[in-house]
Amino acid sequence: MQVTEAADIIDEIISSLKRDPDQFKPSFSVIGNDVALSDVTIEIARKKGALVFDEQFNFLLQDLREIADQLRSPSPDKLLIQEILASFRGSWIPGVIIGVVGNVVSKASG
């Protein structure tokens, strides 16, 4: 696989995430009526959770953009790419994204 093909695949992942950011967004819900917290407290927690997710989502988009840009660079920083990929492991990022991006980078790097 050519590095430009790998970068194009990552660009498509970015586009897909931007088109439908909710595809991997967790839902925040309360089950049942026996909740000691008030509705206001629950709504504040939901909004805070959504804000944190949105922030992390934007970091993911930036990291994917950095990988794609590095792959297109005449002299890509392979260490930086590996550090970004390593930061994905054990995080909230869906395994399908980690796997696909890791595989295309690996195939493009030879």
Residue pairs with C-beta under 8 A, 6 or more apart in sequence:
1 104
1 107
1 108
2 108
3 71
3 72
3 76
3 108
3 109
4 71
4 72
5 104
5 108
6 71
6 104
6 105
6 107
6 108
7 67
7 68
7 69
7 71
7 72
7 108
9 100
9 104
10 64
10 67
10 68
10 71
10 101
10 104
11 68
13 64
13 97
13 100
13 101
14 61
14 64
14 65
14 68
16 23
17 23
17 24
17 57
17 60
17 61
17 64
18 61
21 57
24 94
24 97
25 53
25 57
26 49
26 53
28 45
28 46
28 49
28 50
30 42
35 42
37 45
53 92
56 92
60 93
60 97
63 84
63 87
63 88
64 101
66 80
66 84
67 81
67 84
67 85
67 101
67 105
70 76
70 77
70 80
70 81
71 81
71 105
71 108
78 109
81 105
85 98
85 101
85 102
85 105
88 97
88 98
88 101
88 102
89 98
